[in-house]
Amino acid sequence: MSLTYRYLFVSVGGCVLAVVTMGIYSVLLFTSTSVFILLVWSVDPSCIHTWALGIQMLWQTFWHLLIQYREYYLDEPVSNRLFLAVSSSMLLTQRITSVSMDLQEERVTIICDVSSKRKASVMLLPLISYILSFTTLLGGPLCSYRRFVSVMEGLDLRSPTNPVGVVVLKLMQVLMLEWVKCCLVYFLKHNPYDPFNSGILYGVFWTWCLALVCRIRYYSHWKISEGLNNAAGFGLWQKSPGISPEWRELSDGDFWTTEASSRVSEFARRWNFTTASWLRRLVYIKCKHFPLLMTFGFSLWWHGLHLGHFLGFLTWAATVEAGYRINQYMCPKHSQKWRKIYTLLSWVNTQMIITCIVITVELRNMSGLRLLSSTYIALFPLVNFILLFILKLNRHYYRSLYTHGQRKL
């Protein structure tokens, strides 16, 4: 295919996929894309990001609140197609704001002041293809606009690197993850937790297995998305000249790497990696005050503002901060042997905290809180909150003593 037909193939494929999977609700995606194209056409690049972010987040929030209104107030079933459209709209928000930041920071230039409408449409075709690409419409990972354009321009049938082996390997990983998930689901169904008869340790283990099932769903979905992007030619990573490139540039998270995280902050960076990088660029770097809280607060808004989201993301932000404080206090003061023990205990603590976060976020309502309180697993984040409070008081106390001593001198 010529370059123009490549862009058309990717964008038309995305439109067809949206209509087939979402039906009438595919209008959500087409509306967002049309509005952003109008912004690119009419708004100055220096302020386009503010407009794009504001309009897209308001549009997305409207549908999130509509779903909650129908679920909780009207007690009506919500179409799965609507859920899928809103989920895809969240991914669209990532791509739209990524481009708008590139335009504002002058990393990308899109020229629209051309003489004819035909030339203008050709200039905007790569942008439309990037937003509606079928490879990322139903699941990430987030690829930058510049990377997308360079790959589309460099696609060649005579390329020496073949992604078939990589795609097959990722599909085998998906099968392994799904097998583990089926085993866990079988265990959960045939060994239900009874808060009156089951022990505390069994309740903690049962809840951890439930949260692991929820996380495996995401890992499987990400691997399928990565395989689809690799099959289309995206994700080739050239480590250094002379070394064969690897298909691992686009990844939202690896099961073993992410689950081996010994700190909550490490888990947060590795979980849904491209989204975490997007949030860091969009919020964390630009916030002068309380960047961590603002980042998780925006993530809460982006995810839909359910009750479970409030509790889950605020708990995540607080435990990340607590992890920083505790690690600064504990690690430098002890021997190598103690550090290994501390790493193991920290890993257990991280797993329990992530379990609490996943249960509250995935169940979204009070049922998650009732499960956590009945199994006593909620004590783990509570202990982290208490330690954070004590360490902050301790730091404030020593700072005040130091200031008082300086004044006397």
C-alpha positions as CSV (number, residue, x, y, z in Angstrom):
1,M,0.0,0.0,0.0
2,S,1.0,3.6,-0.5
3,L,1.3,5.7,2.6
4,T,-2.1,7.4,2.1
5,Y,-3.8,4.0,1.8
6,R,-2.1,2.7,4.9
7,Y,-3.6,5.6,6.9
8,L,-7.0,5.0,5.3
9,F,-6.8,1.3,6.1
10,V,-6.0,1.9,9.8
11,S,-8.6,4.6,10.3
12,V,-11.4,2.9,8.3
13,G,-10.6,-0.4,10.2
14,G,-11.0,1.5,13.4
15,C,-14.3,3.0,12.3
16,V,-15.7,-0.4,11.3
17,L,-14.5,-2.0,14.6
18,A,-16.1,0.8,16.6
19,V,-19.5,0.4,14.8
20,V,-19.4,-3.4,15.0
21,T,-18.5,-3.6,18.7
22,M,-20.3,-0.4,20.1
23,G,-23.2,0.1,17.7
24,I,-24.9,3.5,18.1
25,Y,-22.5,4.4,21.0
26,S,-19.6,4.6,18.5
27,V,-20.9,8.1,18.1
28,L,-19.0,8.9,21.3
29,L,-15.7,8.3,19.6
30,F,-16.5,10.0,16.3
31,T,-17.7,13.1,18.2
32,S,-14.5,13.3,20.2
33,T,-12.4,12.9,17.1
34,S,-14.4,15.5,15.1
35,V,-14.2,18.1,17.9
36,F,-10.4,17.6,18.2
37,I,-9.9,18.0,14.5
38,L,-11.9,21.2,14.6
39,L,-9.7,22.4,17.5
40,V,-6.5,21.6,15.5
41,W,-7.9,23.5,12.6
42,S,-9.0,26.6,14.5
43,V,-7.1,27.0,17.8
44,D,-3.6,28.3,18.3
45,P,-1.2,25.4,19.2
46,S,-0.1,27.3,22.4
47,C,-3.5,26.9,24.0
48,I,-4.9,23.8,22.2
49,H,-4.0,21.5,25.1
50,T,-6.2,23.3,27.6
51,W,-9.2,23.2,25.2
52,A,-8.6,19.5,24.2
53,L,-8.2,18.3,27.8
54,G,-11.2,20.3,29.1
55,I,-13.6,19.3,26.4
56,Q,-12.6,15.6,26.3
57,M,-12.8,15.2,30.1
58,L,-16.2,16.9,30.3
59,W,-17.5,14.7,27.5
60,Q,-16.1,11.6,29.1
61,T,-17.4,12.6,32.6
62,F,-20.9,13.2,31.3
63,W,-21.1,9.6,30.1
64,H,-19.6,8.2,33.3
65,L,-22.1,10.1,35.4
66,L,-24.9,9.0,33.1
67,I,-23.9,5.3,33.7
68,Q,-23.9,5.8,37.4
69,Y,-27.3,7.6,37.3
70,R,-28.8,4.6,35.4
71,E,-27.1,2.0,37.6
72,Y,-27.7,3.4,41.1
73,Y,-30.6,5.9,40.8
74,L,-32.9,4.3,38.1
75,D,-31.6,0.8,38.9
76,E,-31.5,0.0,35.2
77,P,-29.1,-2.4,33.4
78,V,-26.6,-0.6,31.3
79,S,-25.7,-1.8,27.8
80,N,-22.3,-3.5,27.5
81,R,-21.8,-1.6,24.3
82,L,-22.0,1.7,26.3
83,F,-19.4,0.4,28.7
84,L,-17.1,-0.5,25.9
85,A,-17.6,2.9,24.2
86,V,-16.8,4.8,27.4
87,S,-13.8,2.6,28.0
88,S,-12.6,3.4,24.4
89,S,-13.3,7.0,25.0
90,M,-10.9,7.0,27.9
91,L,-8.2,5.6,25.6
92,L,-9.1,8.3,23.1
93,T,-8.5,10.9,25.8
94,Q,-5.0,9.6,26.2
95,R,-4.2,9.9,22.5
96,I,-5.9,13.3,22.1
97,T,-4.2,14.9,25.0
98,S,-0.9,13.3,24.1
99,V,-1.1,15.0,20.7
100,S,-2.3,18.3,22.2
101,M,0.7,18.3,24.5
102,D,3.0,17.6,21.6
103,L,1.5,20.5,19.7
104,Q,1.7,22.9,22.6
105,E,5.3,21.9,23.3
106,E,6.1,22.2,19.5
107,R,7.3,18.6,19.4
108,V,4.8,18.0,16.5
109,T,3.6,20.5,13.8
110,I,0.4,19.9,11.9
111,I,0.0,22.5,9.1
112,C,-3.7,23.2,8.3
113,D,-3.5,26.5,6.4
114,V,-3.2,25.0,2.9
115,S,-4.8,26.2,-0.2
116,S,-7.3,23.4,-1.0
117,K,-9.5,21.2,1.1
118,R,-8.1,18.1,-0.5
119,K,-4.6,19.0,0.7
120,A,-5.9,19.9,4.2
121,S,-7.6,16.5,4.5
122,V,-4.4,14.7,3.5
123,M,-2.5,16.7,6.2
124,L,-5.0,15.6,8.8
125,L,-5.3,12.0,7.7
126,P,-2.4,10.8,9.9
127,L,-4.0,12.4,12.9
128,I,-7.4,10.8,12.3
129,S,-5.7,7.4,11.8
130,Y,-3.7,7.8,15.0
131,I,-6.9,8.6,17.1
132,L,-9.1,5.9,15.5
133,S,-6.4,3.2,14.8
134,F,-8.0,-0.2,15.1
135,T,-4.8,-1.5,16.8
136,T,-5.4,0.7,19.9
137,L,-9.2,1.3,19.8
138,L,-10.2,-1.3,22.3
139,G,-7.0,-1.4,24.4
140,G,-3.6,0.4,24.6
141,P,-0.8,0.6,24.8
142,L,-0.4,4.3,24.3
143,C,2.0,5.1,21.4
144,S,3.2,8.7,20.7
145,Y,2.0,10.4,17.6
146,R,5.5,10.9,16.3
147,R,6.3,7.2,16.7
148,F,3.0,6.2,15.0
149,V,3.8,8.4,12.0
150,S,7.4,7.2,11.7
151,V,6.3,3.5,11.8
152,M,3.6,4.1,9.2
153,E,6.1,5.8,6.9
154,G,8.7,3.1,7.5
155,L,6.5,0.0,7.0
156,D,8.0,-2.2,4.4
157,L,7.2,-5.8,3.3
158,R,10.9,-6.5,2.9
159,S,11.7,-5.6,6.5
160,P,14.1,-8.2,7.9
161,T,12.4,-8.3,11.3
162,N,9.4,-10.6,11.5
163,P,7.0,-10.2,14.4
164,V,5.3,-13.6,14.0
165,G,7.4,-15.3,16.6
166,V,6.8,-12.5,19.1
167,V,3.1,-12.5,18.6
168,V,2.9,-16.3,19.0
169,L,4.9,-16.0,22.2
170,K,2.6,-13.4,23.6
171,L,-0.5,-15.5,22.8
172,M,1.1,-18.4,24.6
173,Q,1.6,-16.1,27.6
174,V,-2.1,-15.2,27.4
175,L,-3.1,-18.8,27.4
176,M,-0.9,-19.4,30.5
177,L,-2.5,-16.5,32.3
178,E,-6.0,-17.6,31.4
179,W,-5.2,-21.1,32.7
180,V,-4.0,-19.7,36.0
181,K,-7.1,-17.5,36.2
182,C,-9.4,-20.5,35.6
183,C,-7.6,-22.4,38.4
184,L,-8.1,-19.5,40.7
185,V,-11.7,-19.0,39.8
186,Y,-12.3,-22.8,40.3
187,F,-10.8,-22.5,43.8
188,L,-12.8,-19.4,44.7
189,K,-16.1,-21.0,43.6
190,H,-15.6,-24.3,45.3
191,N,-14.0,-22.9,48.5
192,P,-16.1,-19.8,49.3
193,Y,-15.1,-17.5,52.1
194,D,-17.4,-17.5,55.2
195,P,-16.8,-14.7,57.6
196,F,-18.2,-16.6,60.5
197,N,-16.5,-20.0,60.0
198,S,-13.3,-19.2,58.0
199,G,-10.1,-18.1,59.7
200,I,-8.4,-14.7,59.3
201,L,-5.5,-16.1,57.3
202,Y,-7.8,-18.0,55.0
203,G,-9.9,-14.8,54.4
204,V,-6.8,-12.8,53.6
205,F,-5.6,-15.5,51.1
206,W,-9.1,-15.8,49.5
207,T,-9.3,-12.1,49.0
208,W,-5.8,-12.0,47.6
209,C,-6.8,-14.7,45.1
210,L,-9.9,-12.7,44.1
211,A,-7.8,-9.6,43.4
212,L,-5.2,-11.6,41.5
213,V,-8.0,-12.9,39.2
214,C,-9.0,-9.3,38.5
215,R,-5.4,-8.3,37.7
216,I,-4.8,-11.3,35.4
217,R,-7.7,-10.1,33.3
218,Y,-5.8,-6.9,32.7
219,Y,-2.5,-8.7,32.0
220,S,-4.2,-10.9,29.4
221,H,-5.9,-8.0,27.7
222,W,-2.6,-6.0,27.6
223,K,-0.7,-9.0,26.1
224,I,-3.4,-9.3,23.4
225,S,-3.2,-5.6,22.6
226,E,0.6,-5.7,22.5
227,G,0.5,-8.7,20.1
228,L,-1.9,-6.9,17.8
229,N,0.3,-3.8,17.7
230,N,3.4,-6.0,17.1
231,A,1.6,-7.8,14.2
232,A,0.9,-4.4,12.7
233,G,4.5,-3.4,12.9
234,F,4.5,-1.2,16.1
235,G,6.8,-1.7,19.1
236,L,10.1,-2.5,17.5
237,W,12.9,-1.3,19.8
238,Q,16.4,-0.7,18.6
239,K,18.5,-1.0,21.8
240,S,21.8,0.0,20.1
241,P,23.5,-0.2,16.7
242,G,24.7,-3.7,15.8
243,I,22.2,-5.5,18.2
244,S,19.0,-7.0,16.8
245,P,16.0,-4.9,17.7
246,E,13.3,-6.2,20.1
247,W,9.5,-6.0,20.0
248,R,9.1,-4.5,23.5
249,E,8.8,-0.8,23.1
250,L,5.0,-0.8,23.6
251,S,4.0,-2.6,26.8
252,D,1.5,-1.9,29.5
253,G,2.9,-4.3,32.0
254,D,4.5,-7.7,32.4
255,F,3.0,-10.1,35.0
256,W,6.3,-11.2,36.6
257,T,7.9,-7.8,36.7
258,T,4.9,-6.0,38.0
259,E,3.9,-8.6,40.6
260,A,7.5,-8.8,41.9
261,S,7.4,-5.1,42.9
262,S,8.5,-4.8,46.5
263,R,7.1,-1.3,46.9
264,V,3.7,0.3,46.2
265,S,5.4,3.1,44.2
266,E,7.2,0.5,42.0
267,F,3.9,-1.3,41.4
268,A,2.2,2.0,40.5
269,R,4.9,2.8,37.9
270,R,4.9,-0.7,36.3
271,W,1.1,-1.3,36.3
272,N,-0.4,0.0,33.1
273,F,3.0,1.5,32.2
274,T,2.0,3.7,29.2
275,T,-0.9,5.2,31.2
276,A,1.3,5.8,34.2
277,S,3.8,7.6,31.9
278,W,0.9,9.6,30.4
279,L,-0.3,10.7,33.8
280,R,3.2,11.6,34.9
281,R,3.6,13.9,31.8
282,L,0.1,15.3,32.0
283,V,-0.2,16.0,35.7
284,Y,2.7,15.0,37.9
285,I,5.5,17.0,36.2
286,K,3.3,20.1,35.8
287,C,2.0,20.3,39.4
288,K,4.0,22.5,41.8
289,H,2.0,21.5,44.9
290,F,1.0,18.0,46.0
291,P,1.9,16.4,42.6
292,L,1.3,12.8,43.9
293,L,-2.2,13.6,45.2
294,M,-3.1,15.6,42.1
295,T,-2.0,12.7,39.8
296,F,-4.0,10.1,41.6
297,G,-6.9,12.6,41.9
298,F,-6.9,13.1,38.1
299,S,-6.7,9.3,37.6
300,L,-9.8,9.0,39.8
301,W,-11.6,11.5,37.6
302,W,-10.5,9.8,34.4
303,H,-11.6,6.4,35.7
304,G,-15.2,7.5,36.5
305,L,-15.7,8.9,40.0
306,H,-17.3,5.8,41.5
307,L,-17.2,5.4,45.3
308,G,-14.8,2.6,45.1
309,H,-12.6,4.7,42.8
310,F,-12.4,7.4,45.5
311,L,-11.4,5.0,48.2
312,G,-9.0,3.0,46.0
313,F,-7.1,5.8,44.4
314,L,-6.8,7.9,47.6
315,T,-5.5,4.8,49.4
316,W,-3.0,4.2,46.6
317,A,-1.7,7.8,46.8
318,A,-1.4,7.7,50.6
319,T,0.4,4.3,50.6
320,V,2.8,5.4,47.9
321,E,3.7,8.4,50.1
322,A,3.9,6.2,53.2
323,G,6.2,3.8,51.2
324,Y,8.6,6.6,50.4
325,R,8.8,7.7,54.1
326,I,9.1,4.2,55.5
327,N,11.8,3.2,53.0
328,Q,13.8,6.3,53.8
329,Y,13.6,5.5,57.5
330,M,14.2,1.7,57.4
331,C,16.6,0.8,54.5
332,P,19.7,2.9,55.2
333,K,20.0,1.9,58.8
334,H,20.4,-1.8,58.7
335,S,22.6,-4.6,57.4
336,Q,22.3,-6.5,54.1
337,K,20.6,-9.4,55.7
338,W,18.0,-7.2,57.3
339,R,17.4,-5.5,53.9
340,K,16.5,-8.8,52.3
341,I,14.1,-9.5,55.1
342,Y,12.7,-6.0,54.8
343,T,12.3,-6.5,51.0
344,L,10.3,-9.7,51.6
345,L,8.1,-8.0,54.2
346,S,7.7,-5.0,51.9
347,W,6.6,-7.3,49.0
348,V,3.9,-8.9,51.2
349,N,2.8,-5.5,52.3
350,T,2.6,-4.3,48.7
351,Q,0.5,-7.3,47.7
352,M,-2.0,-6.8,50.5
353,I,-2.3,-3.1,49.7
354,I,-2.8,-3.6,46.0
355,T,-5.4,-6.3,46.9
356,C,-7.3,-3.7,48.9
357,I,-7.1,-1.2,46.1
358,V,-8.1,-3.7,43.3
359,I,-11.1,-4.9,45.3
360,T,-12.4,-1.4,46.1
361,V,-11.8,-0.2,42.5
362,E,-13.2,-3.2,40.7
363,L,-16.3,-3.7,42.9
364,R,-16.9,0.1,42.9
365,N,-19.4,0.1,45.7
366,M,-19.8,-0.8,49.4
367,S,-19.6,-4.5,48.8
368,G,-15.8,-4.2,48.4
369,L,-15.5,-2.4,51.7
370,R,-17.6,-5.0,53.4
371,L,-15.4,-7.8,52.1
372,L,-12.2,-6.0,53.1
373,S,-13.5,-5.3,56.6
374,S,-14.7,-8.9,57.2
375,T,-11.3,-10.4,56.1
376,Y,-9.2,-7.8,58.2
377,I,-7.0,-7.3,55.1
378,A,-7.8,-3.6,55.4
379,L,-5.5,-3.4,58.4
380,F,-2.5,-3.3,56.0
381,P,-3.2,0.1,54.5
382,L,-4.4,1.3,57.9
383,V,-1.0,0.5,59.4
384,N,0.7,2.3,56.6
385,F,-1.4,5.4,57.2
386,I,-0.5,5.3,60.9
387,L,3.2,4.9,60.2
388,L,3.0,7.8,57.7
389,F,1.4,10.0,60.3
390,I,4.0,9.1,63.0
391,L,6.9,9.6,60.6
392,K,5.6,13.0,59.6
393,L,5.1,14.1,63.2
394,N,8.6,12.8,64.0
395,R,10.1,14.8,61.1
396,H,8.2,17.9,62.1
397,Y,9.3,17.5,65.7
398,Y,13.0,17.3,64.8
399,R,12.7,20.1,62.3
400,S,11.2,22.4,65.0
401,L,14.0,21.4,67.4
402,Y,16.6,22.2,64.8
403,T,15.1,25.6,64.1
404,H,14.9,26.4,67.8
405,G,18.6,25.4,68.2
406,Q,19.6,27.6,65.3
407,R,17.8,30.6,66.8
408,K,19.6,30.1,70.1
409,L,22.9,30.0,68.3
